[in-house]
Amino acid sequence: MEEKGKLFLIPVPLGDISPLEVLPLSVKKVVGMVDHYIVENEKTARRFIKSIYPSKQQASLEFASLNKFTEKSELPAFLLPCLEGKNMGLMSEAGVPGIADPGADVIAIAHEKGIRVQPLVGPSSILMAMMSSGLNGQNFAFNGYLPIDKHERRKKIKDLENSSLKNQQSQSFIETPYRNNKMLEELLLSLSGNTKVCIACDISLPTEFIRTLSVDLWKKQIPELHKRPAMFIIQG
């Protein structure tokens, strides 16, 4: 019986920075030997591969696209190279695959098919924000995106604050970068004055900004967050 290939979970930088400043050499080695990839965007994936392994022959690469337009029924076929004994790489657009990322669905199928899944070390905005927040790293939750509707969003913010107080749990979430300023405005309007808020944006980039303050203190020094990838963490 032919041995199955591995599915490597390949991290990428969180922004415009030289890959080997934030990624270990093990990632470069894997990219050097893998020709089959599952990615969100082929163009940016090719750019990353060229930046980390310039001598890689682009013509040898094969890509399957996994994004919001991909039907779940298509996913099992993406892993056919693994079933034929070839190694594959799964990449997100930024950070690590499978965390707040559609790649989790492919990983689940890989486990069902007995394909070995091997994660590689790389930057995760969720973990790096928690690491540097000074908030509860023993008990925390990631909540993805909050509702877009203003009333629903404010209710969700209060629910997260109450849950944080009740369970002694820090609550993290993200927002579309061009709506970051509005999100911060909503947090400062909705939360109690002594609730702690961590803002972590441009993580691992030269413009990185990470700070934790109470709501009352943030009101005195509101940062500019427009179009800067950011994580928000609150703790009551």
C-alpha positions as CSV (number, residue, x, y, z in Angstrom):
1,M,0.0,0.0,0.0
2,E,1.4,3.4,-1.0
3,E,2.4,5.6,1.9
4,K,0.4,8.8,2.2
5,G,2.0,12.2,2.0
6,K,1.9,14.7,4.9
7,L,-0.2,17.8,5.1
8,F,2.2,20.6,6.3
9,L,0.5,23.6,7.9
10,I,2.7,26.4,6.6
11,P,2.7,29.8,8.5
12,V,3.3,33.1,6.6
13,P,4.2,36.6,8.0
14,L,1.4,38.8,9.3
15,G,2.3,41.6,6.9
16,D,5.0,43.1,4.7
17,I,8.2,41.8,6.3
18,S,11.0,39.5,5.2
19,P,9.7,36.0,6.0
20,L,12.9,34.7,7.6
21,E,12.7,37.6,10.2
22,V,9.6,35.8,11.7
23,L,9.8,32.2,10.4
24,P,12.2,29.5,11.3
25,L,14.4,27.8,8.6
26,S,12.2,24.7,8.9
27,V,9.5,26.5,7.0
28,K,11.9,27.3,4.2
29,K,13.0,23.6,4.0
30,V,9.4,22.4,3.7
31,V,8.6,25.0,1.0
32,G,11.6,23.7,-0.8
33,M,10.3,20.2,-1.0
34,V,6.6,20.7,-1.5
35,D,5.0,21.4,-4.9
36,H,1.3,21.0,-4.1
37,Y,-0.5,23.7,-2.1
38,I,-4.0,24.6,-0.7
39,V,-4.2,28.4,-0.4
40,E,-6.6,31.3,-0.2
41,N,-5.0,33.2,-3.0
42,E,-2.6,31.7,-5.6
43,K,-1.0,35.0,-6.5
44,T,0.0,35.9,-2.9
45,A,1.0,32.3,-2.2
46,R,3.4,32.3,-5.2
47,R,4.8,35.6,-4.0
48,F,5.5,34.1,-0.5
49,I,7.1,31.0,-1.9
50,K,9.3,33.1,-4.1
51,S,10.3,35.3,-1.2
52,I,11.3,32.5,1.1
53,Y,12.7,30.1,-1.5
54,P,13.8,32.2,-4.6
55,S,15.2,29.2,-6.5
56,K,12.0,27.3,-6.4
57,Q,10.7,26.6,-9.9
58,Q,7.3,28.3,-10.1
59,A,6.2,26.1,-13.0
60,S,6.3,23.0,-10.8
61,L,3.8,24.3,-8.4
62,E,0.1,23.3,-8.2
63,F,-2.5,25.1,-6.3
64,A,-6.1,24.5,-5.0
65,S,-8.0,27.6,-3.9
66,L,-9.7,27.6,-0.6
67,N,-11.7,30.7,0.0
68,K,-15.3,31.9,0.6
69,F,-16.3,30.8,-2.8
70,T,-15.1,27.2,-2.3
71,E,-17.9,24.6,-1.8
72,K,-17.3,22.1,1.0
73,S,-18.0,19.3,-1.4
74,E,-14.8,20.2,-3.3
75,L,-12.4,19.9,-0.3
76,P,-11.8,16.1,-0.2
77,A,-10.4,16.2,-3.8
78,F,-7.9,18.8,-2.7
79,L,-6.1,16.1,-0.7
80,L,-5.7,13.6,-3.6
81,P,-1.9,14.3,-3.9
82,C,-1.5,13.3,-0.2
83,L,-3.4,10.0,-0.9
84,E,-1.0,9.5,-3.9
85,G,2.0,9.8,-1.6
86,K,2.9,13.4,-2.2
87,N,3.4,16.0,0.5
88,M,1.2,19.1,0.5
89,G,1.2,22.5,2.1
90,L,-1.7,24.4,3.5
91,M,-1.3,28.2,3.8
92,S,-3.4,31.1,5.1
93,E,-3.3,34.6,3.8
94,A,-1.6,35.7,7.0
95,G,-0.4,33.9,10.1
96,V,-1.0,30.3,10.8
97,P,-3.5,28.0,9.0
98,G,-6.5,26.5,10.8
99,I,-6.9,29.3,13.4
100,A,-9.7,31.7,12.4
101,D,-9.1,30.3,8.9
102,P,-11.1,28.1,6.5
103,G,-8.1,25.7,6.4
104,A,-9.6,24.0,9.5
105,D,-12.1,22.2,7.3
106,V,-9.3,20.6,5.1
107,I,-7.4,19.6,8.2
108,A,-10.5,17.8,9.6
109,I,-10.8,15.8,6.3
110,A,-7.1,15.0,6.5
111,H,-7.6,13.4,9.9
112,E,-10.5,11.4,8.6
113,K,-8.4,10.1,5.7
114,G,-5.5,9.1,8.0
115,I,-3.2,11.8,6.5
116,R,-0.6,13.0,8.9
117,V,-1.0,16.7,9.7
118,Q,2.3,18.5,10.7
119,P,2.1,22.1,12.0
120,L,5.1,24.4,11.5
121,V,6.1,27.2,13.9
122,G,5.1,30.7,12.9
123,P,3.4,33.9,14.0
124,S,-0.2,33.8,15.3
125,S,-1.8,37.2,15.9
126,I,-4.2,35.6,18.5
127,L,-1.5,34.0,20.6
128,M,1.0,36.9,20.2
129,A,-1.6,39.4,21.3
130,M,-2.5,37.3,24.3
131,M,1.2,36.8,25.2
132,S,1.8,40.5,25.3
133,S,-1.5,41.7,26.8
134,G,-0.9,41.1,30.5
135,L,-4.4,39.7,30.6
136,N,-5.5,36.2,31.7
137,G,-3.6,33.8,29.5
138,Q,-4.8,30.8,31.6
139,N,-8.4,31.3,30.6
140,F,-9.3,33.1,27.4
141,A,-11.6,32.9,24.4
142,F,-11.3,34.0,20.8
143,N,-14.6,35.2,19.4
144,G,-13.8,36.1,15.8
145,Y,-15.8,39.0,14.3
146,L,-18.5,40.7,16.3
147,P,-21.9,41.5,14.7
148,I,-21.9,44.4,12.2
149,D,-25.3,45.7,13.3
150,K,-24.7,48.5,15.9
151,H,-27.2,47.3,18.4
152,E,-26.2,43.7,18.2
153,R,-22.5,44.6,18.5
154,R,-23.1,46.7,21.6
155,K,-25.0,43.9,23.2
156,K,-22.3,41.4,22.3
157,I,-19.6,43.7,23.8
158,K,-21.5,43.9,27.1
159,D,-22.1,40.1,27.0
160,L,-18.3,39.5,26.6
161,E,-17.6,41.9,29.4
162,N,-20.1,40.1,31.7
163,S,-18.7,36.7,30.7
164,S,-15.2,38.0,31.4
165,L,-16.2,39.1,34.9
166,K,-18.2,36.0,35.7
167,N,-15.6,33.5,34.5
168,Q,-12.4,35.5,35.0
169,Q,-11.8,35.0,31.3
170,S,-10.2,37.4,28.8
171,Q,-12.2,37.8,25.6
172,S,-10.5,38.5,22.3
173,F,-11.9,39.4,18.9
174,I,-11.0,41.0,15.6
175,E,-12.5,43.5,13.2
176,T,-12.1,44.4,9.5
177,P,-9.1,46.8,9.5
178,Y,-11.0,49.7,8.0
179,R,-13.6,49.5,10.8
180,N,-11.1,49.4,13.7
181,N,-11.6,53.0,14.7
182,K,-15.3,52.4,14.9
183,M,-14.8,49.3,17.0
184,L,-12.6,51.1,19.5
185,E,-15.2,53.9,19.7
186,E,-17.9,51.3,20.5
187,L,-15.8,49.6,23.1
188,L,-15.1,52.9,24.9
189,L,-18.9,53.7,24.8
190,S,-20.1,50.3,25.9
191,L,-17.6,49.0,28.5
192,S,-17.2,50.0,32.1
193,G,-14.5,52.5,32.9
194,N,-12.2,50.1,34.7
195,T,-12.4,47.3,32.2
196,K,-9.0,46.5,30.7
197,V,-8.7,46.7,26.9
198,C,-5.6,45.5,25.0
199,I,-5.1,46.8,21.5
200,A,-2.5,44.9,19.5
201,C,-2.0,46.0,15.9
202,D,0.6,45.4,13.2
203,I,1.9,42.5,15.2
204,S,5.5,41.5,14.4
205,L,5.8,44.4,11.9
206,P,8.0,47.5,12.3
207,T,4.9,49.6,13.1
208,E,3.8,47.2,15.8
209,F,1.6,48.8,18.6
210,I,0.5,46.8,21.6
211,R,-0.9,48.4,24.8
212,T,-3.3,47.5,27.6
213,L,-5.1,50.2,29.5
214,S,-8.4,50.7,31.3
215,V,-11.3,52.2,29.2
216,D,-11.0,55.4,31.2
217,L,-7.3,55.8,30.2
218,W,-7.9,54.9,26.6
219,K,-10.4,57.7,26.3
220,K,-7.6,60.1,27.0
221,Q,-5.3,58.7,24.3
222,I,-7.1,57.2,21.4
223,P,-4.8,55.6,18.8
224,E,-5.2,55.7,15.0
225,L,-6.1,52.1,13.9
226,H,-7.5,52.6,10.5
227,K,-6.5,49.8,8.1
228,R,-4.1,48.4,10.6
229,P,-4.7,44.6,11.3
230,A,-5.6,44.5,15.0
231,M,-6.6,42.2,17.8
232,F,-8.8,43.5,20.7
233,I,-8.8,41.8,24.1
234,I,-11.0,42.8,27.0
235,Q,-11.1,41.7,30.6
236,G,-13.4,43.0,33.3
